[in-house]
Every structure is written in C-alpha cells, then in structure tokens.
Amino acid sequence: MTTQVLFDLSTPRRIHIVGVGGPGMSAIAQVLCEMGHAVSGSDIHDSHVLDRLRAIGVSIIVGHNAQIVNDCDLVTASTAIPATNIEIVEAARQAIVVLTRAQILRSICAMKKSVGVAGTHGKTTTSAMLMHILSAAQQHPSFVIGGDVHGLESGAGWRSGECLIVEADESDSTHLALPLHGTILTNVDVDHLDHFATFDKIVESFDLYLTNIGGPKVLCLDDRVCLSLSQSHACSTYGIHADCDVRAINVVLADGTSHFDVEMRQSGSHDKREMVGSVNVPLRGVHNVLNALGALTMAMQLGVDFAAASRAMNNFGGVARRFDIKGVDGGVTFVDDYAHLPNEIAAVLQGARDTTDSWNRVVAVFQPNRFNRMSVMSDAYADAFVDADVVVVTEIYSSGTTPIPGVTGKLVVDAIRREHPATRVEWIAQWDDLVSFLASELTTGDLCISMGCGDVALLPGEVMSLRQSHRAHNPQSK
C-alpha cells in the first residue's frame, strides 16, 4: 500500500512537479495552481499540455535542471520519473519533502469532501459525468479526472464547492491511499498483475478500499465482483440486468445516443420499484448506460434530484479519446478510443453499431500496451474483436516497461486467429507501414477505430493526411 503521507496544502506553498506533461501530473499541477500555490514543472518534451499550464500560471521548463527545486516546500513526480532524476536527487539533498503522485493526490483529497470513482473500466467517463451533473446542479465541484472533458478541454479544476471528484486508480494502489467520503465502483477486472500478482489480490484491494469509506458507496451489480462485494458492504447499487436499487430499463441505442428509463427501489421495500423518469445520453453503447447510471445514482446520494441529474446528462459532451470522432475523409469515419483491455475493446466495438448505423465495415486498429501486461494477458484478447470486420494489430507501446523476449503484438494476433480463424487479422508492426496500409485499405463507408493508451491517438490524423496527399498527387484515387 502507498505510504499514508498528508502534506498541509491549506496555505500557499512553492511546489515543483517533475514530469508535469503527463495527463495525471498536469491535472495535479492545474489543481494546485488554482488552489493558490506557486507551481513549477519540468518535462523532457514541450507540448500543448505545457502551453495550457503556462497559460494558467505554471512556470515550465523543458528539460531538467536541479536548481529549479531551490526554495521549494514540496517536490512531486510522475510514476514514470526515476529516483535518479537530478531534480529529485537535489530535492532530497536539500531535505525538501518529496511525494509520490499518490501522496500529493491524497493531500489534495484531504482538502475537500472527496468522492472517488474506482474500477477497472469506465472511471474517466463516469467521473466526468458526475462532475457535469454536480456542476449543473450548482454544487461547483472540484475534479481530477484522467482525461480532458469536452467543453472544458481539461481534466482538472479547483472550484468553490465542498466536493472533489477524483479517479481512484488501482494500478499502483493509489485507491487505497485516498481519504474519501464516498465512491462509485464500476467493475473489477483482470489487470495490473505486475502490481497485484493475482486477481484475488485485486479483489482484496477493492474490499479494503470499500471498508475504508464511511460515506455513500455505489456499486454496479452487473459486475460479478461488485455483486459479491455488495453483500459485505452497505451500499447503493445500480445496473441493467441485476436486482439493484437503481435500474435502467427499456434501453434504446440509436443515432449514436443511449436512451433509457430508470426505476428505483421504493424506500423500505425489497420488491417494489417505481419509474422515476428517462435519461438520454449523447454517447453510444451499453457501457455508457452503466456509466451514466452510476453517476446518476451517486449524484442523488449527494443531494441532486433525479430530474435535474437527467437534464444535465442531455448535454454531456463526453471525454477525449472515448469514441472520439476525429474526422471524415473520403467517406471514411475516423474514431479514436482509449480502450486497451479486452472488455473495454469489446464494449466499444459493440457500441460502434447501433440500430441506425450503416457502416460498410468496422476496422479496428489496436496498439497493445505494456510488455508485462501482454506477457500474461495476450490470450484474453481472443474474443475482444468479434464485432469488427477487420482487425489490425501493431507493436506494443511500452509505457515505460522493459521489453520481454518473445513478447510482441503478434501474441494478440495469434490469440484472435486461434479462436476466430475466419476473422481477417493483419499484423503490421511498423508505424509507417501501418499508416500506409490504412490509407490504401480504407474505403467509403468504413469506420476506422484506433484503440489503445499509447501514441495510437496520433494515427487518425496521420492516415487522413496521407490519404489527402495521395489524392493531391492522383485525383482519381479514393
């Protein structure tokens, strides 16, 4: 478990962040700056994220300089930063407090009535939905979310209300370090075995996580682990198929949106439910019905009435890299999505076709992530792509992990081919070859979905650019 350290952030401090350009640390930098602290940050590459931080008053350097930590009260760093980093070393030499990301996030959470959104899938979207509902209800929540919210173009903000909405990430047991008032637990799936070793250990961590929370706990009963945990923790429950407190019925997926009715268990009754109204979410897929239902259930626990919460969901803009339409080129629609685990991929591809879609083909392009993850989980991807017409797999994005002999993206290709030999699966390891293949393969009426949590987000733009270049040189080409 992460060491339980609390740093007093109630008075202005001088704080430096190493590796400030990543999504997690940039969100923390923004929140700390908006709290009134003097914040600086360093990263090895310049980016639009650093420009955004400069614009709000964060002092940025590109590269690393030991002297930047002079006069700091606190230095914190991304998990990707080694202890040998010169700024970390200099901070330790000067006896400046050095905190991990989990420890600084713990200290931030201690400043508000914090509500964590936890689970293997759906944290970012559910967090953004809950923040959106509370904002519409004039509760002015603060938030630290793992992706940019459309309309805000940021994943963080420090506001005047008493609540902080925060993703409670389990990958390094951060979820166990946070002092939380309440939580939504979306699901518990296999991942991060490099940290937990076994799935049982993952489940145990979430059991302990729930035990540590004294306020409202909202669990999705469509998930078998949440169902089991609900039997030993006092909680409110939600789902579609389960016997839960708040249930979505009459689900209709059409025109890229999700519409459903909501019925709630009557107070004091196990069997009786009442219809409370309808919800329309401008997102596709059953997984987003569950995300919305979890956010609605928690919002009601926090004092928002159902009608107000439902109205707020009508104009929820979504989150970056969640079925994010990047453009249409030559009749081909390009979508980018963060999905990188088997169940996430399956949910996205299932949601890619609703009752009103007319794609000729769904082309799924997957960039596996982390050598250690693929070494133990590659077989689990065998059934993840059943709703795609063509599957294209490229090489593993390391995310800072060490290459393992024999562990490549082809392990995923082999798993799919073993279970689904009739499926067209292409193995294209090199990036330039991948871009060229897609530029020529895709045709009018196709939907191309790039998936993964690495640099695959750049793929739609590069493919569209190459297609446009081809047409400029050959006007007869598609």
N, C-alpha and C positions, 0 to 999 in steps of 0.2 A: 504493500500500500504506500502511496505517496506520503512523505513526511508531512505531518499536520503543522504547517507554519502559517501564522497570520501576521501580516505586516500592516501597521496602522496607516490607512490612507485617508484619514479624516482631516488631515491638514496638508497643505501643499508641499509636495516633495519634488526633488530632482531625480528623474528616473530615466535610465537608458535601457534600450531593448536591442539585443543582438539578433539579427535575422528578422528584422521588422517587416520585410516584404511579403512574408507568407500570409495566408489567409487568417490563421489563428492569431499570430502576433500583431498583424496590422489592426485587427479588431480590438485587441487589448490596448494597443497604442492609442487608437481613437478614443476609446472609453476613458483611459487615464487622462488624456489631454482635455476632454470635455468635462472631466471631474475638476479640472483646475490645476493639474500637476504640470511641471515643466518637463516635457518628454523629448528625448532624442532617440534616434535609431540608426542602425547601420545594416547594410546588406551588400552582397557582392555584385549585384546587378541593379541598374536603375530600371524603373518600371512605372506604369501608370498608377499602380498602387502607391508607390512612394510619392508621386506627384500629388495624389489625393491627400496623403498625410501632410505633405508640405503645406498644402492649401489651408489646412485647419490649424497649423502652427507647430507641427512636429519638426524638430531640427534633424535633418537627414544627412548622412554621409554615405557615399558609395565606396565600398572597401572597408577595411578595418583599421582602426587607429587606437592604440592603447590609451592615449591621452584623453580621449573623449569621455572616459569614465571619471575624470577628475571632478571633485566636488559633488559626485552623485550620492544620494541616500540609498539607492537601490539599483541593481542591475538584474535584468531577467533575460532569458534567451529561449529561442525555439528549441524543440527537442532535437532538431537536426544539427544544432551547433555543438561541436565537441568541447570538452572541458579544457582543451589545449588552446582554444581561441585566445588571441592576445588580449582582447578586452575583458574576457572572463578572468584570465590569469592576473591581469593588472588590478581588477576589482578585488580579487582575493588578497593580493599583496597589500592593498590599501585597507583591508578589513572592511570593505563595503559589503553590505548584505547582497547575496546573490540568490535569487529564487528561480525555481523551475517555472515553466508555464502553468502547471497545475497549482503551484503555490501562489503565484500572483493572481490567478483566477479565483482561487479560494479567498484571497484577501479582498478582491473586488466584490465577490458574492456576499461577504460579511457586511457590506455597506447597505444592503437592501434586503427586502423580503424576497428571496430568490427562489425561482421556480425552474427546476431542471427538466429538460426534455432528453430522455435517455432511450437507448435501444440500438440495435444493430442497423436498422434501416429507418429512414423517414425523419431523423432528428431535425435536419435543417428546415425542411418544408413545414413540419409541424410547429417548430419554434417560430418560424416566420408567420404562420397562420395565427398562432396565439398572440404574438406581438401585434399583429394587424387588428385583431378583434379588440384587444385591450386599448389600443390607440384610438380606434373608432368610438369606443365607449368612454373616451376622455380620461382614461386612467394613466396616460403618459408613462408607459413602461420603458425602462432601460432594457437593452438587449445586447447579447454577444452571441452571434449566430455564425455558423460555419460557411456561409455563402452570401453573396450580395442579394439583397431583396430588390426586386424590380420596382422602380418608382422612387427608391431611396438611393440606389446604386452604392449601397454599403451594407455591411453585415453587423454594424455596431452602432450604438448610440447611448448617451447618458442623459436621461430625462428626469423630470421633476417628481414623477410618481413613486410610490413605495415599492413597486415590483421590479425585479430584474429577471428577464427571460434568458436562460443560458443553456447551451447544449452541454449535456453531461456525458463527455466522451469516455468510453470504456477502454480504449485502445491501450492506455498506459495506467489504468485505474484512476484517472482523474475524477471519474464519477464518485469515487469513494472519498475524495478529499474535499468536496464542496459542501459548505454549510447551507443546506437547502431547506426551505419551508415546505415545498411541495414538489411533485414530479408527475410527468407523463412517462409511462414506459410503453413504447410502441411494439416491441418484439425482442426476442433474444435468439440470435442465430449463431452459427459457427463462424468465428473469425478471431484474429489476433492470437492464434495458438502459440506464436513465438513468445507471447507475454503470459498467457494463462496455462499453456501446455495441454489442457484437456477442456472439452466442452463443459464437463461437470464443474470445473473451476470457474468458468464464465458464469454459469447459473448461480453458483455460490456467491459470486461477487454481487450479482443483482439482488440476491436475497438479503445480503448485508446492506446494500445500498438502500433498499426499501425500509429496513429496520431502523436506519439512521434518520429517517424523515418523519417528523411529527405532524406535519400538516397534510393537505389533501394529496392522495395518491390515486392516479388514474391509469388503469391498465387495459390493454386491448385483449379481450378474451378470444379473439380469433387466432391468437398465437398460443400454441400449446404450452410454452414455458410460462407465459404470463398467466394463463389459466391456472397452472399449478401454483404459481406464487400467490395468486389472489386468494387461495384457500388458507394461507397463513398470514395474510396482511389485511388489515382493514382498508378497503379501497372502494372507489367507484370504478365501474367497468363499462367498456364500450365495444362495439363490434357490429358485424353484419349477420353472421351465421350463428353466433353464440347466444346463450341465455344471459344477457348482460343488462346493466341498468339503463344504458342509452344505446339504442339500436337504430341502424339505418335500414330502411325497407324501401321497396319499390325503386331500386337503383336503376337509373337510365343513363347510359353513356352515349352521347350523340353530339355531333358538331364540336368535338374537341372539349366538351364540358361534362361535368358529372352532376346529375340531379338526383336527389333522394329525399324521402320523407324520414322524419325522426319520431320515434316513440320512446317514451321514458317510463320506467317502472314507477308506479304510484308509491308515494311515501307510506311505509308501513305494510306494503303488500309484496309478496313474492311473485304472485302470478299476474296481477293486473297491471296493464300498461295503458298509457294514453298518448294519442298522437299530439305532438306539440307544434308541428309545422314542417315546412320544407326548406331545403337548402340547395342552392345552386352554386357550384364551384367552377370557375373558369379554367379548370385543369382536367386532364383526361386520366382515366384509369381507376380501377378499384382501390389500388394502394392509396390514391389521393382522397378517396371517400373515407378511408380509415384515418388518414392524417387529419382531415377536416373534422371528423367526428371526435378524435382525441382532443384537438384544440378547442372545439365547442364545449366538450364535457368539462375541461379544466376551466375555461372561461366562466362557465356557470358556477363552478366552485369558488371562483374569485369575485363573484357578485354581478356578473353580466347576465341580463336576462336573455332567454333563447332568441327572441325576436330581434334584438339588437345584434347578437352574435351572428345570426343568419344573414341579416342585411349586410354586415361587414364582409362576409365571405363572397358576396356578389361581385365585388370589385377587387378581390385579392389578385395581385399581379404576378405572383409566383416568385421563384428564386432562380438566380443564374445557374445554368448547367443542369436544370431539371426540365427535360423535354423542351429545351431552349431552341426555338426556331431561328436559325442563323441566316437563312436566305433561301431564295428560289432562283435557280439558274437553269435556263433551257428546259423548263418543265420538271426539274428535279428539286425536291424539297430537302433541305439540309437541316438536321436537328442534332443538337449536342446534348449529352446527358452524362451525369456523374456516376451512373450505375456501374459498379465494379464487382459486386458479389453476385453469385448465381441467382438468388431470389430477387434481387433488385433488377437484374437484367431481364429476367422472365416477366416481372411486373411491368417494366417499361415497354417491352415488346408486345405484351398482351394488350396494353393500353394504346398501342400505336394504331390499332384498327378498331374504331367503334362502328356503330351501326350506319354511320353516314360517310365513312371514309371510302375512297375508291382508288387507293394506291395500286399501281400495277405490281410492284414488288416492294417489299421492305428489305433493305440491305443493311445488315448490322455489322458495324466495324468495331472490333473490340481490342483494346490495348490492356493486356493483363498488368497487374500491379504487384510489385514486391516479389523478389525471388523466394523469400521464405514462405510467403503465402502460397505461391504456386507450387512449391515443393510438396506441400501437404494437401492442397485443395483443388488441384487441377481437374481431377476426376469429377468433382462436384459440378463442373460447368457443362457436363454432358447433355443435360436436358434444358439448359437455360435459354437456348436459342430456337426452340421449336416453333415460335411464331414468326421467325424470319424466313424469307425466301432464299437469301444468300447470306452467308456468314463469312466475314473477312477478319482474320486474326493477325495481329502484328506482334513485334517483340515486346518483352516485358519492360515496363518502366520501373526502374529500380526503387524510386522513392528513398534513396539513401541506403538500401540494403545491399549486401555483398552478393555478387554472382555465385551461383552454385553449379558445379559441373553437371551438365545434362539437363538443367532446368531452363527451359526456354518456352516461348509462347506456343511452340508446336505441341506441348503436352495438352493444351486445351483443344487444339485441332484434333489430336488423336482421340481424346475422350469423346468428342462430338461424333467423329466418324465411326467409332466402335458402336455407339448406341443408335446412331441415325445414319446409316451408310448411304441412304438416298439423298441426304441433305448436301447441297453444294457448299463446300467449305474451302476457302482459299487461305493458304499460309503465305504471307508476304512480310518478311522480317524487316526489310529496309524501308525507311520512311519515304525516300524519294520514289521507290518502286510502288509503294502503297498509294501515294498521291497520283502517280501516272496511271496506275491500274484503275482507280476510281474515276478519274477524269474521262477515261475512254469507255469504261464499262457502264456507267450510269446513263440512263436514257429517260425520255419524257414519261412522267407518271410514277417514277421511282421516289421512294422515301429513303434517304440515307441517314442512319442514326449512328453517330460516333459515340462510343461509350468507354468510360474508364476515368481514373482520377489522376492521370498524368498529363503530358502535353498533348494528348489526343484532342483536347479542346481547340487546338490550332488547326486541326485537319479540315473542317468545312471551308474555312477561308482560303486555305491553300488549294484545295480541289477546285473551288469556284474560280479562283484566279487563273489556274492552269487551263480550265475549260474555256474561259473567256479569251485567253491568249491563243488557244487553238483556233477558235472561231475567227479571231482577228487575222490570223495567217491563212485560214482556209474557210471562207464564208459559207461553204457548202457543208461543213462538219456540223454535227449535232451539238 
